């Protein structure tokens, strides 16, 4: 579903040039549960941002669901993100003045669905992620794990082809982090959603069906653990 070919990305940091990616090539199939691992500066977050159409490559190609995205305009990339990609961040990135329900349902409202359909789908998904009865709480009234469950629900509510998770367990204790990983793995199994993580957390790597390690902007290893 995703074909990445000879991807290069360089940043200017003051007077120096940082070569974040130096020719990455990967094929990612539908329904994979993939971790992209590596030390700080290895290029994993850059790669995730390029797959997620948040940033653009200097050269190379990304074909996403049959659509070559590296040459698209900013407006076209916004539409691709909105229609095909869900995001889960380490800092949750919830809107603090909105309730759990509102944080999740806002995505559907922006897509123009009816109020009835928005409520039905939002309440069903909040139940699936274990937040039934908490829909009226704002983020400040939720634990870190509960906030990340809201973030997972928000990523999944539009039924994206891909969910990109950037260090999703970084701000959680190990037990809570594992519960979030189990939830995402269940969504992967039941819905066929493709999950791609950037991480340096060994637990996330252990949960992955495939582990791709980056080092200095290059693929160091690519291991399929299970079918």
Steps between C-alpha positions, in 0.01 A plus 500: 500500500801730554804493273795716606786530253841665554366766736729791587438787743742767619448776755696818556591546867675834536801476272499121480305263278344197667440204268201346680432238230763384253319261267231304687299240310216294655186316394222498763196279448141551607432394859860503618592582862842651439747669731766731361771508764832671545693739723433872509604652169462177303222644282199309632281802579596661168394184320169493686436865414564433131268197495240712679523780241598745776831572328635456148808314382792658315508203262367149468145372485215401732202322348213488749200284408590535133550876524844657452510765773849649490413743220160609635412855602448596864123511446501153345710366789247641749225307322703178502568536874135571572368206298758226547721556805446505875762628746586409861762719671705454816356821648140397417431836327141518623312831498482587873170691489318213328363186663613150404188471283568833330868424438404178321186618321657820365673299226168366372331838523775645279429224246140617478320200653153541651468563874331162541778311324767695690343412837451134409854443381662704778315328783565155352873566474530656846347179634746288300800690644367469856378855555126445525365732770797736467389673180420830675837532675758746375863388466602653834254264671645192328812301583785480250387158386142618458618801300698273270189283455313812390786567257479145364123536456550832324750339263267209423163678482525584130602140421837593347712268293803575718561609858839659568609497863803708602637368832146428629619350830766762582295684764333192650609255769575150375167344604297779340721495192442128459124544531511758218707266284254216562216730399672600176591139424136403546396777260761374256362146522129582488500793255803424284638848562869540420699630799847653464690607812816700551652394828799427716281314753592129510143408595366658180764314301400173669133549406582568135450234234777667305797701626692738275810657654644826370850629562638828368213537254532153347320168551729292719275193525146394415360199684157337466419335834164333426231476237 
